[in-house]
Amino acid sequence: MAKAGLSVLSVLGLSATIMLTGCFGPPAPSPSTSSAAPSTTTAPTPSATASPSAAPTSTAATTAPATTAAAPGTTAAAPPSSAPASPTATQEPSPTGLPEQVGPLTIYYVAVDDNGVSGPKIGCGDSLVATTTGPVRFTDQVGPSVGTLLANKSRDVGMSGLINALYQSNLTYVAGELDGSTITIWLTGQFMLGGVCDIPRAKAQLEYTAMAASGATSAQVFVNGRPIDEVLSLK
């Protein structure tokens, strides 16, 4: 009976050993979980490699300066259009005026009651007499001649017996233009005359001085944009 008891215990021990062996069997799948971990770690690896590849795409965005490079191209196109304009502008002023000269100026004054003996006869029985200045440097002789006449603020012209009807007037020469045989001059300012006879005297002095300077045979005078006859009619 004792042997039978031992055999029963032996059987129970063996079965317990088998059961324990079965209990330790499941830990085997743990390596599978550890092997799954590498699979999860390898998943980020493509993403990590993808991020460097994404970086070049961000650098490719720097190709936007190509648009900025195109902007200079548009500015460079502007000079050709402006370049033709400059030669035409330089050719416009090319006909500059007359060459510079040195010579006397001819200025007309009045011989009162001379009745045309000493020069062209004008109103009130007077005459116009040409006088000359010393050598003057000029290109356009009209401006200096009329300017010299207007700048004289003396009534008597030296000891010549001639008078200047414009000596009290405040007039300034602005411009002159020769059209064929007619010289036109423009003045600004005001007349200050000594009487009715000074009206034809002042007009004749201006007209004849301008004609002598330009070589014209007739003259027109405008004062403040109005014809001289209209301005002097108010005197």
C-alpha positions as CSV (number, residue, x, y, z in Angstrom):
1,M,0.0,0.0,0.0
2,A,2.9,2.3,0.6
3,K,4.2,1.8,-2.9
4,A,0.8,2.6,-4.2
5,G,0.8,5.9,-2.3
6,L,4.2,6.9,-3.7
7,S,3.1,6.2,-7.1
8,V,0.1,8.4,-6.7
9,L,2.3,11.2,-5.4
10,S,4.7,10.6,-8.3
11,V,1.9,11.0,-10.8
12,L,0.7,14.2,-9.1
13,G,4.2,15.6,-9.2
14,L,4.6,14.8,-12.8
15,S,1.3,16.4,-13.7
16,A,2.2,19.5,-11.6
17,T,5.4,19.7,-13.5
18,I,3.5,19.5,-16.8
19,M,1.1,22.2,-15.6
20,L,4.0,24.5,-14.6
21,T,5.6,24.0,-17.9
22,G,2.4,25.0,-19.6
23,C,2.2,28.1,-17.4
24,F,5.7,29.3,-18.5
25,G,4.9,28.6,-22.1
26,P,3.0,31.9,-22.7
27,P,6.0,34.2,-22.0
28,A,7.2,33.1,-25.4
29,P,5.0,35.7,-27.2
30,S,6.8,38.5,-25.3
31,P,9.6,38.4,-27.9
32,S,6.8,39.0,-30.5
33,T,5.9,42.2,-28.7
34,S,9.6,43.2,-28.5
35,S,9.9,42.4,-32.2
36,A,6.8,44.6,-32.8
37,A,8.6,47.5,-31.2
38,P,11.2,47.5,-33.9
39,S,8.4,47.6,-36.5
40,T,7.1,50.7,-34.7
41,T,10.5,52.3,-34.6
42,T,11.1,51.6,-38.3
43,A,7.8,53.4,-39.1
44,P,9.2,56.8,-37.9
45,T,12.3,56.1,-40.0
46,P,10.5,56.8,-43.3
47,S,8.9,59.9,-41.8
48,A,12.4,61.0,-40.7
49,T,13.7,60.4,-44.1
50,A,10.7,62.1,-45.6
51,S,11.4,65.2,-43.6
52,P,14.8,65.7,-45.3
53,S,13.0,65.2,-48.6
54,A,10.5,67.8,-47.5
55,A,13.3,70.2,-46.8
56,P,14.4,70.4,-50.4
57,T,10.8,71.2,-51.3
58,S,11.0,74.1,-48.9
59,T,14.3,75.2,-50.5
60,A,12.6,74.8,-53.9
61,A,10.2,77.5,-52.7
62,T,13.2,79.8,-52.8
63,T,12.8,79.7,-56.6
64,A,10.3,82.6,-55.9
65,P,13.2,85.0,-56.4
66,A,12.9,84.0,-60.1
67,T,9.9,86.3,-60.0
68,T,12.0,89.0,-58.5
69,A,14.6,88.4,-61.2
70,A,11.8,89.0,-63.7
71,A,11.1,92.4,-62.2
72,P,14.5,93.8,-63.2
73,G,13.8,92.5,-66.6
74,T,10.8,94.8,-66.8
75,T,12.8,97.8,-65.6
76,A,15.5,97.0,-68.1
77,A,13.0,97.2,-70.9
78,A,12.1,100.8,-70.0
79,P,15.4,102.5,-71.2
80,P,15.0,101.4,-74.8
81,S,11.7,103.2,-75.0
82,S,13.1,106.3,-73.3
83,A,16.4,106.2,-75.2
84,P,14.8,107.3,-78.6
85,A,13.2,110.2,-76.9
86,S,16.5,111.7,-75.7
87,P,18.1,112.1,-79.2
88,T,15.0,113.9,-80.5
89,A,15.1,116.2,-77.5
90,T,18.8,117.0,-78.2
91,Q,18.1,117.7,-81.8
92,E,15.3,120.2,-81.0
93,P,17.5,122.8,-79.4
94,S,20.3,122.3,-81.9
95,P,19.5,125.4,-83.9
96,T,20.7,127.8,-81.3
97,G,20.5,131.5,-82.1
98,L,22.8,133.8,-83.9
99,P,26.6,133.7,-83.3
100,E,28.0,136.0,-80.7
101,Q,29.1,139.4,-82.1
102,V,30.7,142.6,-80.8
103,G,29.5,146.0,-82.2
104,P,27.7,149.2,-81.5
105,L,23.9,149.4,-80.9
106,T,21.7,151.8,-82.7
107,I,19.3,153.7,-80.4
108,Y,16.7,156.3,-81.6
109,Y,15.9,159.5,-79.9
110,V,13.8,162.6,-80.7
111,A,14.8,165.9,-82.3
112,V,11.9,168.2,-81.2
113,D,10.4,170.5,-83.9
114,D,13.0,169.3,-86.4
115,N,10.2,168.5,-88.9
116,G,11.9,165.5,-90.5
117,V,15.2,167.3,-91.3
118,S,17.5,165.1,-89.3
119,G,15.6,161.8,-89.7
120,P,12.1,160.2,-90.1
121,K,9.4,162.7,-89.4
122,I,6.9,161.8,-86.6
123,G,3.9,163.5,-84.9
124,C,4.1,167.0,-83.6
125,G,6.6,168.0,-86.3
126,D,9.5,166.1,-84.7
127,S,12.2,163.9,-86.1
128,L,13.8,160.6,-85.1
129,V,17.6,160.5,-85.0
130,A,19.8,157.4,-84.8
131,T,22.6,157.3,-82.3
132,T,25.1,154.6,-81.6
133,T,26.6,153.2,-78.4
134,G,30.1,151.9,-77.8
135,P,31.0,148.3,-78.7
136,V,28.6,145.8,-77.1
137,R,28.8,142.0,-77.0
138,F,25.6,140.3,-78.1
139,T,23.9,137.4,-80.0
140,D,20.4,138.8,-80.4
141,Q,20.8,142.5,-81.0
142,V,17.1,143.4,-80.5
143,G,17.1,142.7,-76.7
144,P,20.2,144.7,-75.9
145,S,19.2,147.6,-78.1
146,V,15.6,147.9,-76.7
147,G,17.0,147.2,-73.2
148,T,19.5,150.0,-73.5
149,L,16.8,152.5,-74.7
150,L,14.5,151.5,-71.7
151,A,17.4,151.7,-69.2
152,N,18.2,155.4,-70.1
153,K,16.4,157.5,-67.4
154,S,17.7,160.8,-68.6
155,R,15.4,163.2,-70.7
156,D,18.3,164.9,-72.5
157,V,20.8,162.8,-74.5
158,G,24.0,164.4,-73.6
159,M,24.7,167.7,-75.4
160,S,23.1,166.6,-78.7
161,G,19.8,168.4,-78.2
162,L,17.9,165.1,-78.5
163,I,15.4,164.0,-75.9
164,N,14.2,160.6,-74.7
165,A,10.4,160.5,-74.3
166,L,10.6,157.2,-72.4
167,Y,12.9,158.3,-69.6
168,Q,10.1,158.3,-67.0
169,S,8.5,155.0,-68.1
170,N,8.9,151.7,-66.2
171,L,9.2,149.2,-69.0
172,T,11.1,145.9,-69.4
173,Y,12.0,144.0,-72.6
174,V,10.6,140.4,-72.5
175,A,11.1,138.9,-76.0
176,G,11.4,139.6,-79.7
177,E,10.5,137.7,-82.8
178,L,11.4,138.4,-86.5
179,D,8.8,137.2,-88.9
180,G,9.9,138.0,-92.5
181,S,10.4,141.8,-92.6
182,T,8.4,142.4,-89.4
183,I,9.9,142.5,-85.9
184,T,7.6,142.0,-82.9
185,I,8.7,142.8,-79.4
186,W,7.0,142.2,-76.1
187,L,7.3,144.5,-73.1
188,T,5.9,144.6,-69.6
189,G,5.4,147.6,-67.3
190,Q,3.9,151.0,-67.6
191,F,4.3,154.2,-69.7
192,M,4.9,157.5,-67.9
193,L,4.8,160.2,-70.6
194,G,5.0,164.0,-70.4
195,G,2.1,164.9,-72.7
196,V,0.2,164.1,-75.9
197,C,3.2,164.7,-78.2
198,D,5.2,162.1,-76.2
199,I,2.8,159.3,-77.4
200,P,4.1,159.2,-81.0
201,R,7.6,159.9,-79.8
202,A,7.7,156.9,-77.4
203,K,6.1,154.6,-80.0
204,A,8.5,155.6,-82.7
205,Q,11.6,155.3,-80.5
206,L,10.6,151.7,-79.7
207,E,9.7,150.7,-83.2
208,Y,12.7,152.2,-85.0
209,T,15.2,150.9,-82.4
210,A,13.8,147.4,-82.8
211,M,13.8,147.7,-86.7
212,A,17.5,148.9,-86.7
213,A,18.5,146.0,-84.5
214,S,16.8,143.3,-86.5
215,G,17.0,144.7,-90.1
216,A,13.2,144.7,-90.4
217,T,11.2,147.3,-92.2
218,S,8.1,147.2,-89.9
219,A,7.6,146.7,-86.2
220,Q,4.9,145.7,-83.8
221,V,5.1,146.4,-80.0
222,F,3.0,144.7,-77.3
223,V,2.9,145.9,-73.7
224,N,1.5,143.5,-71.1
225,G,0.1,141.5,-74.0
226,R,-1.8,144.4,-75.6
227,P,-0.9,146.4,-78.8
228,I,1.0,149.6,-78.0
229,D,-1.6,151.7,-79.8
230,E,-4.3,150.4,-77.5
231,V,-2.2,151.0,-74.4
232,L,-1.1,154.5,-75.4
233,S,-4.7,155.5,-76.4
234,L,-5.5,155.5,-72.7
235,K,-2.8,158.1,-72.0
